[in-house]
Every structure is written in structure tokens, then in C-alpha cells.
């Protein structure tokens, strides 16, 4: 059975979409091939790299990419999942093919405030929320595949 391709999209591809891609490949990589991209790609958030490393997932070598690049090469996906706020998700382009579009809103790690420890604590909450969503979604979708 060939893997279905999933694209996670957020604003900068620096945090939420990167974490979602990593969790998807970790939990259901036998069924899905996850990718991520941003509407306005930025730089990978070092605090996100740190909290993912805490759970044994190294995303430090990942680079950010834009959805426009994927559209240009006519990449197709079974699922396109936006992980940003509703208003930003509406900016996500429609990909060619028969992709199903889903929206999972998570807080933006680039907007956390406080000391480094307070920021890490807030980003851990986002990490764990994304992990839980991926685990639940994978268990429900993979059963049907």
C-alpha cells in the first residue's frame, strides 16, 4: 500500500507545522508521508527544536519551505491540514488534485512571552496538544485505511 501524503501548513513553517509533520511521521509513518510548509516561510524556531528534542524527536536539520514552492512543482496531497488560526488558514491556497482540507487551530509559539523557561513551558503545551491531535487522528484514520 502506498502512503498518503499529508501537508501541514502554518504561517512561517517554523513551529506548529514542523511539529505536526514530525509527530505524523513518528506515529503513523507507515500510512502517511507528512510534509510541512508556510504561507510566509521564516526560520525554524530554536525553542521548538529544543522541546521536540526533549521527547526524542530531532527536527534541527529541517528547513522551512513555502506553499508556493509546492504549488510550483505541482505537488499533490491527500490531506492539507492548516494548524494556524482561522484567519490565516483562509489564506492557504487550494492544491491540485483531490486533497481533503482540514483545520486544526493551535496557539502560535512565536507569540509566547516571558522568561525562557516560561516560553518553553507554553511551547510544550502546544507540542503536547499537537501530539494528542495527531495520535487521535491517526488512530481513527488508519483504522479505515
N, C-alpha and C positions, 0 to 999 in steps of 0.2 A: 504494500500500500504506500502510495506517495504521500508525503507530508503536505498538509495545507499550510499556506503561507499567511502569516498574520503581521500586520503593520501597526505599531503603536505610535501615535502622533501626539506631540505637545508643542508648546511654543518654541523652545530653544533646543530640544533634544539633549538637554544637559542633565536631566534628573528623572522625572516621572516616567517618561517613555523608555529611558535606558534601564531603569529598574524593572519595569514591566517586561521588557524584552528578555532581560536576564532571568526573571522568575519563570516566564513562559518556557524558555528553553530548558530550564532546570526541572520544572515539574512535568511538563508534557512534551518534551523534545522528541519523543517517539512518534507523536502525532502531528506536531506543529513545528514550523520553522519560523521563529519570530525575528522581526526586524524593528527598527525604530527610526523616526525622522522628526524633524521640527519644521514649523512654519517659517521661523527665522533662526536657523541653527546658530548656536553660540559655542561656548566651551563647556566641557564636561565639569560638573560641579565637584570639587575635591571632597567636600563633606559627604556627598552621596557616595563617592568612591569609598570613603572611609567606613560608612555604615554598612555598605554591601560587603566589604571585606570582613567586617565583624561577624557576618554569618557565612563566611567562606566562599563568597562569590566575588571574583576579581573582574571588575569592569574597567580597570585603569588603562587598558590599552585600546578601549573603544574610542572611536572618533564620532563627532556629530555629523549629521548629514541633513540636507533639506528635502522636503517632499517634492520640490520642483525637480531635483535630480532624478528621483524615482519616476516621476511622470515623463521626464525627457527620454529615459531609456525604456519607457512603456512597461514598467514592472507591474505585475498584477498580483493581487492578494485575495484570499478567500474572505478575510476579515480585515477591516480597517477600524481600529479602536482608538478613539481620542481619549486622552487621560488628563486633559486640561479643563478649565472652566467652560461653561456652556457657550459664552460669547466667543471665546477663542476657537472652540470646536466648530462653530459655524463657518469659520474661515478655511477649514480643511477642504482641499479640492476633492472632487469626485474622481476616483481612479477607474481606469478602463476595466472592463470585464464584469464579472458578476459578484463583486465583493459585497459582503454584508457589513453595514456600518453600525458600530456600537459606540456609546459614550459612557465612560466611567470617570466621574469627576473626582480628582484628588487635590489637596492643597499644594500650592507651589513652593517647593523647597527653597527657591531663590528669594522668597519673601519672608523667611523666618527671621526673627530678631532675637537679640540677647547675646549672652556670652557664647563662646564656642560650645561649651557643654550644653547650654540651653538650646542652641541651634541643632546640635547633634540629637538631642532628645526629641525635638519636633520632627526632624527628618526620619528618625527611627519609627515614629508613629506613622508617617507616610509610607515608609518602606514596608512596615508590617501590614498596613491596610491594603497595599497593592498585592503583597504576598497572599493575603487571605482571599482577595477577589480572584486572583489567578488560580489558586487552589480550588476554590468553589466552581469557577467557570470550567476549568479543565475536567474536574470530576463529572460535571454534568454533560459537557460536550463530548468528551472522549468516550463515554458510555454509549453515545448514539452513533459514533463512527464505526 
